[in-house]
Amino acid sequence: MKTNKLFALLLSSVVIAGAVTSCEQPVVDPTTGTDETTVETEQTSAPTVSETTESQPDIEGYIERTVAEVKDEDSGKLMIYGHNTEFVGLAEKYAGITPNDYDFIEISNNDGSYTEKLDAVLSDGNEAPDIFTCDEVYARKYLASDNTIAINDLGIDYAELTNMFDYTLRFASDDKDVIKGLAWKACPCGVFYERSVAEQYLGTSDPNELAASFATWESVLAAARTVNTASEGEVKLISGYTETYNAFLSTRETGWIMDGSLNIDPQLEGFFDYAKSLYEEDLTFRAEQWSSSWKDSMSDRSVVSYWGSLQFAKYELGLNPGEGTAVNPTAGDWGLTTAPVSYFDGGTWVMASKYCDKKATSADVIRAVCINEDNLKDMVNNGEFVNNVKLMTSAAADDKFALEWLGGQNPYPVLLDAALKAGASNLDVNEDEFQKAFNSVVGPYCEGSFESVQEAKEALEDQLSEKGLL
């Protein structure tokens, strides 16, 4: 069990005292220095709750365990692990805890250090966390394992989750459909595009009209050809085929493994030829996502679109940057339209370890950050897309969320639709490893290193076998 625990926490009352009412919080747009309006408690123009819950009526399809009556079994500090400080900051703000109440271990996972540490402490319980966070890349590994407990075992009832987006719950469920973690924000995706460049080469900068250019994968190819031809190759619709990778793969209907063998879903099969068409017709700059060349094109008006979530627009595109992110000089000249499919990319889940002996306190903190509606309203007013269907439906219908850094557009209608339709089935616990391996053979296939898709698939199987994933 954990050591150096000194004080008991009485957080139940603190959670209530720390709740922040959103209508009292002005939001400052960092690009203008002016206050932006906030989500009101009621929206006369917004869909009603009954209309909202028609899309998400309940959380049927999940197995609910007996909701435990919980208490803290240890009088020391709450132990929290995280890959960054975001969750702890929210817990301090909304649950009212201070560094006197918890011990926090922060380890970046850029080199795998965080997961290595988690694996070590979860193997024997020595200095193991009560609660910990994981991002999308490796969260499934822990959510699907016996190292985490069901949220019902923290005393959290499924009835408290009825406004959460289904994909966030599906992602956090184990193979028995038991929910084991919660997310306070969602990361649905769309197509961010530079308005002036789209106007010049596609004939419109209106997001509703431009949606036709991204309606299907065939439409994307056609638009890419139009931009390439009209600009004589100086401008591309997308920087590289990897821009569309997550969207393309999100609609596959089967997982990576079937009956103990590698399974290539038809959607995966189709990506080989889709990527090769982009490559052979020279429709992109062949820039790898996250590379320096990929990032450089975000501000030089040579690429029409980048695909991602609101978090992506903030931290990568730099359109509405947070601390440490440079402002994109083209901010304000961007819009958002729908992608060919509804998908998500990114996100953080918080979960309790099997060694958690402060279940009551852990539940209070998780409720304050992930469930409390007043607190989630405050997050919306500070630029988050939160994991609450009702609140995001209200924001999507509110013209006050026309954002200056997005050319006066309210992004929430596009993102809300994607969040409601996104799926999270067929994800393996080693999803990131499978995807990296798959992507590593697509490029060589496009370049002609493999004579056929079958040969590329065989190379993929060999690679996965070497890694012990098959």
C-alpha positions in Angstrom: 0.0 0.0 0.0 1.0 3.6 -0.2 3.3 5.2 2.4 3.6 8.6 4.0 -0.1 9.3 4.4 -0.7 11.9 7.0 -4.1 13.5 7.0 -7.7 12.5 6.3 -9.5 14.6 3.8 -13.0 15.8 4.1 -13.7 16.8 0.6 -17.4 16.4 0.3 -18.2 19.8 1.6 -15.2 21.3 -0.2 -16.5 20.1 -3.5 -19.7 22.1 -3.0 -17.8 25.2 -1.8 -15.4 25.0 -4.7 -18.1 24.8 -7.4 -17.9 27.7 -9.8 -21.0 29.1 -11.5 -20.2 29.7 -15.2 -22.3 32.8 -15.7 -20.0 34.7 -13.3 -16.9 33.9 -15.3 -15.9 36.2 -18.1 -13.6 34.7 -20.8 -10.8 36.6 -22.3 -9.8 36.0 -25.9 -6.0 36.0 -25.8 -5.9 37.2 -29.4 -7.9 40.3 -28.7 -7.7 40.9 -25.0 -11.4 41.3 -24.8 -14.0 39.5 -22.7 -16.1 36.9 -24.4 -19.5 35.9 -23.2 -20.3 32.8 -21.2 -22.8 29.9 -21.3 -25.9 31.0 -19.5 -27.8 28.6 -17.3 -30.7 28.6 -19.7 -30.7 29.1 -23.5 -34.0 30.0 -25.0 -32.7 29.1 -28.5 -31.1 25.8 -27.5 -32.6 22.4 -27.9 -34.5 21.2 -24.9 -33.1 18.5 -22.6 -35.6 16.0 -24.1 -34.4 16.8 -27.6 -30.8 16.4 -26.5 -31.3 13.1 -24.8 -33.1 11.8 -27.9 -29.6 11.3 -29.4 -28.2 10.0 -26.1 -31.2 8.7 -24.1 -29.3 6.7 -21.4 -26.2 4.5 -21.1 -27.8 1.2 -22.1 -25.3 -1.3 -23.3 -23.1 -1.1 -20.2 -23.0 -3.5 -17.3 -23.5 -1.7 -13.9 -22.1 -3.3 -10.8 -23.6 -2.8 -7.4 -22.9 0.8 -6.5 -20.7 0.6 -3.4 -21.0 2.6 -0.2 -17.5 4.0 0.1 -15.3 5.5 2.7 -11.6 6.4 3.0 -9.7 3.5 4.5 -6.5 5.5 5.0 -6.0 8.8 6.8 -3.0 10.0 4.7 -2.8 12.0 1.6 -4.5 11.3 -1.7 -2.0 9.9 -4.2 -2.4 11.1 -7.8 -0.3 10.2 -10.8 -0.5 12.2 -14.1 1.2 12.6 -17.4 0.7 16.4 -17.0 -0.7 18.8 -14.4 -4.0 19.5 -16.0 -6.1 17.2 -13.9 -4.5 18.3 -10.6 -5.1 21.9 -11.6 -8.8 21.2 -12.2 -9.0 19.3 -8.9 -7.6 22.2 -7.0 -9.9 24.6 -8.7 -13.1 22.6 -8.5 -12.7 20.1 -5.6 -10.8 22.6 -3.4 -7.9 20.4 -2.6 -4.5 21.8 -2.0 -0.9 20.3 -2.1 -1.4 19.7 1.7 -4.1 17.2 0.8 -2.4 15.2 -1.9 0.8 13.8 -3.2 1.3 14.2 -7.0 3.6 12.3 -9.3 4.0 13.9 -12.7 5.9 12.0 -15.4 5.9 12.8 -19.1 5.3 9.8 -21.3 7.2 11.1 -24.3 9.7 8.3 -23.9 7.4 5.8 -22.2 8.6 6.7 -18.7 5.0 7.3 -17.3 3.7 3.9 -18.4 6.8 2.2 -17.2 6.3 3.8 -13.8 2.6 2.9 -13.7 3.4 -0.7 -14.6 6.0 -0.9 -11.8 3.8 0.5 -9.0 0.7 -1.3 -10.1 2.6 -4.6 -10.1 3.1 -4.6 -6.3 1.2 -1.6 -4.9 4.2 0.1 -3.5 3.5 3.9 -3.8 0.7 3.1 -6.2 -1.8 5.9 -7.0 -5.3 6.1 -5.7 -6.3 7.8 -9.0 -4.3 8.5 -12.1 -4.8 9.9 -15.6 -3.9 8.6 -19.0 -4.2 10.1 -22.5 -5.9 8.3 -25.4 -2.8 6.7 -26.6 -2.3 4.3 -23.7 -5.4 4.7 -21.5 -7.0 1.6 -22.9 -4.2 -0.5 -21.5 -5.2 0.3 -18.0 -9.0 0.8 -18.4 -9.2 -2.8 -19.8 -7.0 -4.3 -17.1 -7.5 -5.6 -13.6 -5.3 -2.8 -12.3 -8.2 -0.4 -12.3 -11.6 -0.6 -10.6 -15.1 0.1 -11.8 -16.5 3.6 -11.2 -19.3 1.8 -9.4 -16.7 0.6 -6.8 -16.1 4.3 -6.1 -19.7 4.8 -5.3 -20.4 6.5 -8.6 -23.8 5.5 -10.2 -24.3 5.3 -13.9 -27.3 7.6 -13.4 -24.8 10.4 -12.9 -23.3 9.9 -16.4 -26.4 10.2 -18.6 -25.2 13.4 -20.2 -21.7 12.1 -21.1 -20.9 11.4 -24.8 -21.2 7.7 -25.4 -17.8 7.3 -27.1 -16.0 8.5 -23.9 -17.8 5.8 -21.9 -17.3 3.1 -24.5 -13.6 3.9 -24.6 -13.4 3.6 -20.9 -15.2 0.2 -20.7 -13.5 -3.1 -20.2 -14.3 -6.3 -22.2 -17.3 -6.9 -20.0 -18.8 -3.5 -20.7 -18.1 -2.2 -17.2 -17.2 1.5 -17.1 -13.8 2.1 -15.4 -12.9 5.7 -16.0 -14.3 9.1 -16.8 -13.3 12.1 -19.0 -14.1 15.7 -18.3 -13.6 16.8 -21.9 -14.2 15.3 -25.3 -12.1 15.7 -28.4 -14.4 15.3 -31.5 -12.7 16.4 -34.7 -13.5 18.4 -37.8 -11.6 20.0 -40.7 -9.9 23.3 -39.8 -9.3 25.3 -43.0 -7.7 28.6 -44.0 -10.5 30.7 -45.3 -8.6 32.9 -47.8 -6.8 29.9 -49.3 -10.0 27.9 -49.6 -11.7 30.9 -51.3 -9.0 31.2 -53.8 -8.7 27.5 -54.8 -12.1 26.0 -53.9 -14.3 29.0 -54.6 -15.8 29.4 -51.2 -14.8 30.1 -47.6 -18.2 29.3 -46.2 -18.1 26.2 -43.9 -21.5 25.0 -45.0 -20.6 25.2 -48.7 -17.1 23.9 -48.2 -18.5 20.8 -46.4 -19.2 19.4 -49.9 -15.4 19.2 -50.6 -15.0 17.0 -47.5 -18.2 15.1 -47.6 -16.7 11.7 -48.7 -13.2 10.4 -49.3 -13.9 10.7 -53.1 -14.8 14.4 -52.5 -11.5 14.9 -50.6 -9.5 13.4 -53.5 -11.4 15.6 -56.0 -10.8 18.7 -53.9 -7.1 17.8 -53.6 -6.9 17.5 -57.4 -8.6 20.9 -57.8 -6.3 22.7 -55.4 -3.2 21.1 -56.8 -4.1 22.0 -60.4 -5.3 25.5 -59.7 -2.2 26.3 -57.7 0.2 24.5 -60.1 1.3 22.4 -57.2 2.2 25.3 -54.9 -0.7 24.7 -52.5 -2.2 21.4 -51.3 -5.5 20.5 -49.7 -3.6 18.5 -47.0 0.0 18.4 -46.0 0.4 14.6 -46.1 -1.8 11.4 -46.2 -1.2 10.9 -42.5 -3.4 14.0 -41.9 -6.5 11.8 -42.6 -5.2 8.6 -41.0 -7.2 8.7 -37.8 -10.4 9.7 -39.5 -10.1 7.0 -42.1 -9.5 4.3 -39.6 -12.1 5.4 -37.2 -14.9 3.7 -39.1 -13.4 0.2 -39.3 -15.9 -2.4 -38.0 -13.5 -5.0 -36.7 -10.4 -5.0 -34.5 -6.8 -5.8 -35.1 -7.0 -9.3 -33.8 -9.6 -11.9 -34.8 -9.3 -15.6 -33.6 -5.8 -14.9 -32.5 -4.6 -13.7 -35.9 -3.9 -10.3 -37.4 -7.1 -8.9 -39.0 -7.0 -6.2 -41.7 -10.4 -4.6 -41.8 -11.7 -3.5 -45.2 -11.3 0.1 -44.2 -7.6 -0.5 -43.4 -7.3 -2.2 -46.8 -8.8 0.8 -48.5 -6.4 3.2 -46.8 -3.4 1.7 -48.7 -4.9 2.6 -52.1 -6.3 6.0 -50.9 -2.8 7.0 -49.6 -1.1 5.8 -52.8 -3.5 7.9 -54.9 -2.5 11.0 -52.9 1.2 10.0 -53.3 1.3 9.1 -57.0 -0.8 12.1 -58.1 1.5 14.4 -56.0 -1.6 15.8 -54.1 0.2 16.5 -50.8 3.7 17.7 -49.7 4.2 14.1 -48.3 4.7 15.6 -44.9 4.5 13.3 -41.9 2.0 14.5 -39.2 3.8 16.1 -36.3 7.0 16.7 -38.4 8.6 20.2 -38.7 7.6 20.5 -42.3 4.0 19.6 -41.4 4.0 22.3 -38.8 5.7 24.9 -40.9 2.8 24.8 -43.5 0.3 25.8 -40.8 1.2 29.5 -41.2 2.6 29.9 -44.7 -0.7 29.6 -46.6 0.5 26.6 -48.6 -2.0 24.0 -47.1 -5.8 24.5 -47.1 -6.7 22.2 -44.2 -5.6 20.5 -41.0 -7.8 18.0 -39.3 -8.3 17.7 -35.5 -10.1 18.7 -32.3 -10.5 22.0 -30.5 -7.4 21.0 -28.5 -5.5 20.6 -31.7 -6.5 24.0 -32.9 -5.3 25.5 -29.6 -2.0 23.7 -29.1 -0.9 22.7 -32.6 -2.5 25.2 -35.0 -2.0 28.0 -32.4 -5.2 29.7 -33.3 -6.2 30.3 -29.7 -3.1 29.3 -27.9 -2.5 28.5 -24.3 0.6 29.2 -22.3 3.7 28.3 -24.2 2.1 28.1 -27.6 2.9 30.8 -30.2 0.0 32.6 -31.9 -0.4 31.6 -35.5 -0.1 34.8 -37.5 -3.0 33.5 -39.7 -5.4 33.2 -36.7 -8.8 34.7 -37.5 -8.5 33.5 -41.1 -9.6 29.9 -40.3 -12.9 28.1 -40.3 -14.2 24.7 -39.4 -16.2 22.3 -41.5 -17.2 18.6 -41.2 -14.9 15.7 -42.0 -16.0 12.8 -44.1 -16.6 10.7 -41.0 -17.3 11.4 -37.3 -14.3 10.7 -35.2 -12.3 11.8 -32.1 -8.6 12.2 -31.6 -7.1 12.7 -28.1 -8.5 13.1 -24.6 -7.7 12.2 -21.1 -9.4 9.7 -18.8 -9.1 9.5 -15.0 -9.4 6.2 -13.2 -8.9 4.6 -9.8 -6.3 1.9 -9.2 -7.0 -1.4 -7.6 -4.9 -0.2 -4.6 -7.1 2.9 -4.0 -7.9 3.1 -0.3 -9.3 6.6 -0.4 -12.4 5.8 -2.4 -14.7 8.5 -0.9 -12.2 11.3 -1.5 -11.3 9.9 -5.0 -15.0 9.9 -5.9 -15.5 13.4 -4.7 -12.6 14.7 -6.8 -13.7 12.8 -9.9 -17.2 14.1 -9.5 -16.0 17.7 -9.1 -13.9 17.5 -12.3 -15.9 15.2 -14.6 -19.5 15.4 -13.5 -20.4 18.6 -11.6 -22.4 20.6 -14.2 -21.5 24.1 -12.8 -17.8 23.2 -13.0 -18.2 21.9 -16.5 -20.0 25.1 -17.5 -17.0 27.1 -16.3 -14.7 24.9 -18.4 -16.9 25.6 -21.5 -16.6 29.3 -20.8 -12.8 28.9 -20.8 -12.7 27.3 -24.2 -13.1 23.5 -23.5 -15.4 21.1 -25.3 -16.6 19.3 -22.2 -18.0 15.7 -21.8 -21.6 16.8 -21.4 -24.2 16.6 -24.2 -26.6 19.1 -22.7 -24.0 21.8 -22.1 -22.4 21.4 -25.6 -25.9 21.4 -27.2 -26.6 24.7 -25.5 -23.2 26.1 -26.6 -23.8 25.0 -30.1 -27.0 26.9 -30.3 -25.6 30.1 -28.7 -24.3 32.8 -31.1 -22.3 34.2 -28.2 -19.8 31.5 -29.0 -18.9 32.9 -32.4 -15.1 33.0 -31.9 -13.0 35.8 -33.3 -9.9 33.5 -33.7 -12.1 31.3 -35.9 -13.4 34.1 -38.1 -16.5 34.6 -36.1 -17.7 31.0 -36.4 -19.2 29.0 -33.6 -17.3 25.6 -33.8 -19.6 23.7 -31.5 -22.3 22.6 -34.0 -19.7 20.8 -36.1 -17.9 19.3 -33.1 -21.1 18.4 -31.3 -22.4 16.4 -34.3 -19.0 14.6 -34.5 -19.0 13.8 -30.7 -22.5 12.4 -30.8 -21.7 10.1 -33.8 -18.1 9.1 -32.9 -17.4 5.5 -31.9 -14.8 3.8 -29.8 -15.4 0.2 -30.4 -12.8 -2.3 -31.8 -9.9 -0.6 -30.0 -7.1 -2.9 -28.8 -5.3 -2.4 -25.5 -2.2 -1.9 -27.7 -4.0 0.3 -30.2 -1.2 2.8 -30.6 1.4 0.1 -31.3 -0.8 -1.4 -34.0 -1.5 1.9 -35.6 2.2 2.9 -35.6 3.1 -0.4 -37.2 0.4 -0.1 -39.8 1.4 3.4 -40.7 5.0 2.3 -41.0 4.2 0.1 -44.0 1.8 2.4 -45.7 4.5 4.9 -46.6 6.8 2.3 -48.2 3.8 0.8 -50.1 3.1 4.3 -51.5 6.8 4.6 -52.5 6.8 1.3 -54.3 8.9 -0.7 -51.7 6.1 -3.3 -51.7 4.7 -4.6 -54.9 1.3 -5.3 -53.5 -1.0 -4.6 -50.5 -0.5 -8.3 -49.6 3.2 -7.9 -49.4 2.8 -4.8 -47.2 0.4 -6.8 -45.0 2.9 -9.6 -44.6 5.6 -7.1 -43.6 3.2 -5.6 -41.0 2.5 -9.1 -39.6 6.2 -9.8 -39.3 6.8 -6.5 -37.5 3.9 -7.1 -35.1 5.1 -10.6 -34.4 8.6 -9.3 -33.6 7.1 -7.0 -31.1 5.1 -9.8 -29.4 1.7 -8.3 -30.4 0.6 -11.4 -32.3 
